[in-house]
Amino acid sequence: MKGTTRKVTPERLLEVIEQVLPGFHGKKRNIAEVYRACIQQGLLQRTQIAPNTFRRTVDRYQLLKPADPSTPKARLAFAKAHANDLWQGDTLHGPHLHNGSNKPLKTFLICFIDDASRVIPHGAFYHADDTPNLIDCFQTALDKRGIPKAVYVDNGSNYSSREFGLICARLGTVLIHTPVRDGAAKGKIERFFRTVRDQFLVRDLSQLENLRQLNSEFTRWVEDTYHLREHSTLGMKPLDRFGLDLSRVRRLAVNPFNDELFLLESTRKVRADNTFSYNGTRYEAPRDLRDTTITIRHHRPDIHFPPVVYHDGERLGEAVKLDPVANDRRPGIEF
């Protein structure tokens, strides 16, 4: 989204700022001086975040405003009334996998929890905490449990990405971000992660060699143990609580184009010959759209599928790679 740091999250900036502030010894400081101190101490690089972006982020999230421990934030216990009213999402550092290589591979558990029922729509371990993996997890969660009315996540770069925001908007799901200084706001997913640490990660996972094995074990634990055990707050099993609201669950309509909800989006100007460029390739628009600005949905550049053309919210079809020789043979072509 516009105005969001792509390489450094607000949470990371807060950590860095808190490390350099003691060096000012209580003296008055401005944002430029703090930025310079972060660079000089090697905690940030200019390639990560420019001075103006640093200033905007600090101002937006009030990162130089001192936290007042004497006035803790008032917090009320709450729960949504119905399943899929709200999902909370977050990432947990998982175990390292030894797949025969000398260097153990990191894993990250990306996970969503339903606020009302405590059901886990989906969670999976990945080797990177990035946007493609977040979208993969979210798409699987939607297929399994339906569409949430809202999603509550932090300001991490993947959760704040334009891609994730577009997907939520297409689904009619409200995307809500936690305040930067308020990690406890996502209490239910944090509590679930504590359960994961205490009951799943304490197992002997040293024999697992790959993500497929790790995710198989995790899914079995979620479905056969966590979902089927009475929750102390609910007084019933999470799966049973979710079942009470099945009639209210909104699912994706049966549509052959549902996968396009999860694609990237760009705009292109169609030329006078009804072609446009994408990823270094010329394509023909599926209809006569000459001198028109169109929206295309597409995979990441390393995945070679033709883009899909949309105009004024209407799906017009897949673009076709330009074939000048074939066009030369079309009937009615004059030259």
C-alpha positions as CSV (number, residue, x, y, z in Angstrom):
1,M,0.0,0.0,0.0
2,K,1.1,3.5,-0.6
3,G,3.1,5.0,2.2
4,T,4.1,1.6,3.7
5,T,7.7,0.7,4.1
6,R,8.5,-2.4,2.0
7,K,11.9,-3.3,3.4
8,V,11.7,-2.2,7.1
9,T,8.5,-2.7,9.2
10,P,7.4,-0.1,11.7
11,E,8.0,-2.7,14.4
12,R,11.6,-3.1,13.3
13,L,12.1,0.7,13.2
14,L,10.8,1.0,16.7
15,E,13.4,-1.6,17.8
16,V,16.2,0.2,16.1
17,I,15.1,3.6,17.5
18,E,15.0,2.3,21.0
19,Q,18.6,1.0,20.6
20,V,20.0,4.4,19.5
21,L,18.0,6.7,21.9
22,P,20.2,6.0,25.0
23,G,23.1,7.5,23.0
24,F,21.4,10.9,23.2
25,H,21.6,10.9,27.0
26,G,18.2,12.5,27.4
27,K,19.1,15.4,25.1
28,K,16.5,16.8,22.7
29,R,16.7,15.1,19.3
30,N,14.9,15.4,16.0
31,I,14.0,12.7,13.5
32,A,16.9,13.6,11.2
33,E,19.4,13.0,14.0
34,V,17.8,9.7,15.0
35,Y,17.9,8.6,11.4
36,R,21.6,9.5,11.1
37,A,22.4,7.6,14.3
38,C,20.7,4.5,13.0
39,I,22.7,4.6,9.9
40,Q,26.0,5.4,11.6
41,Q,25.6,2.5,14.0
42,G,24.8,0.1,11.2
43,L,21.3,-0.7,12.4
44,L,19.8,0.6,9.2
45,Q,21.0,1.2,5.6
46,R,19.9,3.9,3.2
47,T,19.0,1.2,0.7
48,Q,16.5,-0.1,3.2
49,I,14.7,3.1,4.0
50,A,15.2,6.6,2.7
51,P,15.2,9.6,5.1
52,N,11.8,10.9,3.9
53,T,10.2,7.5,4.3
54,F,11.8,7.2,7.8
55,R,10.4,10.5,8.8
56,R,6.9,9.7,7.5
57,T,6.9,6.3,9.3
58,V,8.1,7.8,12.6
59,D,5.4,10.6,12.4
60,R,2.6,8.2,11.4
61,Y,3.3,5.7,14.1
62,Q,4.6,8.2,16.7
63,L,7.7,6.1,17.2
64,L,9.6,8.8,19.1
65,K,6.7,9.3,21.5
66,P,7.8,7.7,24.8
67,A,5.7,4.9,26.1
68,D,4.2,5.6,29.5
69,P,4.3,2.4,31.7
70,S,2.3,4.2,34.4
71,T,-0.8,4.3,32.2
72,P,-1.2,0.9,30.6
73,K,-3.7,0.6,27.9
74,A,-7.2,-0.4,29.0
75,R,-8.0,-3.7,27.5
76,L,-11.3,-5.6,27.7
77,A,-11.7,-9.3,27.0
78,F,-13.8,-9.6,23.9
79,A,-15.0,-12.3,21.4
80,K,-16.9,-11.9,18.2
81,A,-20.4,-13.3,18.2
82,H,-20.1,-15.5,15.2
83,A,-17.6,-17.7,13.4
84,N,-15.7,-15.8,10.6
85,D,-16.6,-12.4,12.0
86,L,-12.9,-11.9,12.5
87,W,-9.7,-13.9,11.9
88,Q,-6.4,-13.0,13.6
89,G,-3.2,-13.8,11.7
90,D,0.5,-13.8,12.6
91,T,3.8,-15.6,12.1
92,L,5.7,-17.8,14.6
93,H,9.4,-18.8,14.2
94,G,9.4,-22.6,13.9
95,P,12.0,-25.3,14.2
96,H,15.1,-25.7,12.0
97,L,15.0,-28.6,9.6
98,H,18.0,-30.8,8.9
99,N,17.5,-32.1,5.4
100,G,21.0,-33.5,5.0
101,S,22.6,-30.1,4.3
102,N,25.2,-28.6,6.6
103,K,23.1,-25.5,7.2
104,P,19.8,-26.1,9.1
105,L,16.8,-24.5,7.3
106,K,14.7,-22.0,9.2
107,T,10.9,-22.4,9.2
108,F,8.1,-20.0,9.9
109,L,4.5,-20.9,10.9
110,I,2.0,-18.6,9.2
111,C,-1.4,-19.1,10.8
112,F,-4.9,-17.7,11.2
113,I,-7.3,-18.3,14.1
114,D,-11.1,-17.6,14.1
115,D,-11.9,-15.2,16.9
116,A,-15.3,-16.6,18.0
117,S,-14.6,-20.3,17.8
118,R,-10.8,-20.5,18.2
119,V,-10.8,-22.8,15.1
120,I,-7.6,-22.7,13.0
121,P,-8.8,-22.0,9.4
122,H,-5.3,-22.9,8.3
123,G,-1.7,-22.8,9.4
124,A,1.4,-24.0,7.7
125,F,5.2,-23.9,8.0
126,Y,7.2,-22.2,5.3
127,H,10.9,-21.4,4.7
128,A,10.2,-17.7,4.4
129,D,7.8,-15.3,6.1
130,D,6.9,-13.4,2.9
131,T,3.9,-12.3,0.9
132,P,3.6,-15.3,-1.5
133,N,3.6,-17.7,1.4
134,L,1.1,-15.6,3.3
135,I,-1.2,-15.6,0.3
136,D,-0.8,-19.3,-0.1
137,C,-1.8,-19.8,3.6
138,F,-4.7,-17.4,3.3
139,Q,-6.1,-19.0,0.1
140,T,-6.0,-22.4,1.7
141,A,-7.8,-21.1,4.8
142,L,-10.5,-19.6,2.7
143,D,-11.0,-22.9,0.9
144,K,-11.3,-24.8,4.2
145,R,-13.3,-22.4,6.4
146,G,-15.0,-19.7,4.2
147,I,-14.5,-16.0,3.9
148,P,-13.9,-13.8,7.1
149,K,-15.6,-10.5,7.4
150,A,-12.4,-9.0,8.8
151,V,-8.8,-10.0,9.3
152,Y,-6.6,-8.5,12.1
153,V,-2.9,-8.6,11.6
154,D,0.3,-6.6,12.4
155,N,2.2,-4.2,10.3
156,G,4.8,-6.7,9.0
157,S,5.8,-6.1,5.3
158,N,3.8,-9.2,4.1
159,Y,0.6,-8.3,6.0
160,S,0.9,-4.7,4.9
161,S,1.6,-5.6,1.3
162,R,-0.4,-4.2,-1.6
163,E,-1.1,-7.7,-2.8
164,F,-2.7,-8.9,0.5
165,G,-4.7,-5.6,0.7
166,L,-6.1,-6.1,-2.8
167,I,-7.1,-9.7,-2.1
168,C,-9.0,-8.7,1.0
169,A,-10.7,-5.9,-0.9
170,R,-11.8,-8.3,-3.7
171,L,-13.2,-10.7,-1.1
172,G,-15.1,-7.9,0.8
173,T,-12.9,-8.6,3.8
174,V,-11.9,-5.6,6.0
175,L,-8.1,-5.6,6.7
176,I,-7.2,-4.2,10.1
177,H,-3.7,-3.6,11.4
178,T,-2.7,-3.5,15.0
179,P,-1.1,-0.4,16.6
180,V,2.6,-0.6,16.3
181,R,3.2,-0.6,20.1
182,D,0.4,-3.0,20.9
183,G,1.5,-6.6,20.2
184,A,-0.9,-7.9,22.8
185,A,-3.9,-6.7,20.7
186,K,-3.8,-10.1,18.8
187,G,-4.2,-11.9,22.0
188,K,-5.9,-15.0,20.6
189,I,-3.3,-15.9,18.0
190,E,-0.6,-15.2,20.5
191,R,-2.2,-17.5,23.0
192,F,-2.5,-20.2,20.3
193,F,1.2,-19.8,19.5
194,R,2.0,-20.4,23.2
195,T,0.0,-23.6,22.9
196,V,1.9,-24.5,19.8
197,R,5.2,-24.0,21.7
198,D,4.1,-25.9,24.8
199,Q,2.4,-28.8,23.1
200,F,3.6,-29.2,19.5
201,L,7.1,-27.8,19.3
202,V,8.2,-29.6,22.5
203,R,7.9,-32.9,20.5
204,D,10.9,-34.6,19.0
205,L,10.9,-33.1,15.5
206,S,14.5,-33.8,14.8
207,Q,13.7,-36.7,12.4
208,L,11.7,-34.5,10.1
209,E,13.6,-33.6,7.0
210,N,11.2,-31.3,5.0
211,L,8.3,-29.0,5.2
212,R,5.9,-31.7,3.9
213,Q,6.6,-33.9,6.9
214,L,6.5,-31.0,9.4
215,N,3.2,-29.7,8.0
216,S,1.7,-33.2,8.0
217,E,2.5,-33.5,11.7
218,F,1.2,-30.0,12.5
219,T,-2.1,-30.5,10.6
220,R,-2.6,-33.9,12.4
221,W,-2.1,-32.2,15.8
222,V,-4.4,-29.3,15.0
223,E,-7.3,-31.4,13.6
224,D,-7.0,-34.4,15.9
225,T,-6.0,-32.8,19.2
226,Y,-6.4,-29.0,19.3
227,H,-9.8,-28.8,17.5
228,L,-11.3,-31.8,19.4
229,R,-10.3,-30.7,22.9
230,E,-12.6,-28.6,25.0
231,H,-11.4,-25.0,25.1
232,S,-11.3,-23.6,28.6
233,T,-12.9,-20.3,27.7
234,L,-15.5,-21.6,25.3
235,G,-16.5,-24.6,27.4
236,M,-16.7,-26.7,24.2
237,K,-14.5,-27.9,21.4
238,P,-13.5,-25.3,18.9
239,L,-14.8,-27.4,16.0
240,D,-18.2,-27.7,17.7
241,R,-18.3,-24.0,18.3
242,F,-17.5,-23.3,14.6
243,G,-20.2,-25.7,13.6
244,L,-22.9,-23.7,15.4
245,D,-22.4,-21.0,12.7
246,L,-22.1,-23.1,9.6
247,S,-25.3,-21.6,8.1
248,R,-23.7,-18.1,8.4
249,V,-20.4,-19.0,6.7
250,R,-19.8,-17.3,3.4
251,R,-17.8,-19.3,0.9
252,L,-16.3,-18.5,-2.4
253,A,-18.8,-19.0,-5.2
254,V,-18.1,-21.8,-7.6
255,N,-16.2,-20.0,-10.3
256,P,-13.5,-21.1,-12.7
257,F,-11.8,-17.8,-12.2
258,N,-11.5,-17.8,-8.4
259,D,-7.7,-18.2,-8.6
260,E,-7.6,-14.7,-10.2
261,L,-8.6,-13.2,-6.9
262,F,-5.1,-13.9,-5.6
263,L,-3.1,-12.5,-8.5
264,L,-1.0,-9.4,-8.7
265,E,-2.5,-6.4,-10.4
266,S,-1.1,-3.7,-12.7
267,T,-2.3,-1.2,-15.2
268,R,-1.3,-0.9,-18.8
269,K,-1.9,1.4,-21.7
270,V,-3.2,-0.4,-24.8
271,R,-1.5,0.9,-28.0
272,A,-3.1,1.8,-31.3
273,D,-2.5,-1.7,-32.6
274,N,-4.5,-3.2,-29.6
275,T,-1.3,-4.6,-27.9
276,F,0.3,-3.9,-24.6
277,S,3.6,-5.0,-22.9
278,Y,4.0,-7.1,-19.8
279,N,7.1,-8.7,-18.5
280,G,9.0,-7.9,-21.7
281,T,6.4,-9.5,-23.9
282,R,3.9,-8.0,-26.3
283,Y,0.3,-9.2,-25.8
284,E,-2.9,-8.6,-27.8
285,A,-6.0,-7.4,-25.8
286,P,-8.9,-9.9,-26.0
287,R,-11.2,-7.1,-27.3
288,D,-10.7,-3.8,-29.1
289,L,-9.3,-1.6,-26.3
290,R,-7.1,0.7,-28.4
291,D,-5.9,3.8,-26.5
292,T,-7.5,2.5,-23.3
293,T,-5.9,2.0,-19.9
294,I,-6.6,-1.5,-18.7
295,T,-6.1,-3.5,-15.5
296,I,-4.3,-6.8,-15.7
297,R,-4.1,-9.5,-13.1
298,H,-0.9,-11.6,-13.4
299,H,1.4,-14.0,-11.6
300,R,4.8,-13.0,-10.4
301,P,7.2,-12.3,-13.3
302,D,9.0,-15.7,-12.9
303,I,5.7,-17.6,-13.5
304,H,4.9,-17.6,-17.2
305,F,1.2,-17.4,-17.6
306,P,-0.6,-14.9,-19.8
307,P,-2.1,-11.9,-17.9
308,V,-5.9,-11.6,-17.6
309,V,-7.4,-8.3,-18.8
310,Y,-10.0,-6.4,-16.8
311,H,-11.6,-3.1,-17.7
312,D,-14.0,-1.1,-15.5
313,G,-14.2,-4.1,-13.2
314,E,-15.3,-6.5,-15.9
315,R,-13.2,-9.6,-16.8
316,L,-12.5,-9.5,-20.6
317,G,-10.4,-12.7,-20.8
318,E,-6.8,-13.7,-21.1
319,A,-4.4,-11.8,-23.3
320,V,-2.8,-13.6,-26.2
321,K,0.9,-13.3,-26.9
322,L,1.4,-11.3,-30.1
323,D,2.2,-13.4,-33.2
324,P,3.0,-10.9,-36.0
325,V,3.4,-13.7,-38.6
326,A,-0.1,-15.1,-37.8
327,N,-1.6,-11.7,-38.0
328,D,-0.1,-11.2,-41.4
329,R,-2.1,-14.2,-42.6
330,R,-5.4,-13.1,-41.3
331,P,-8.1,-12.5,-43.9
332,G,-8.9,-8.8,-44.4
333,I,-5.4,-7.6,-43.5
334,E,-4.3,-4.9,-45.9
335,F,-0.7,-3.7,-46.4
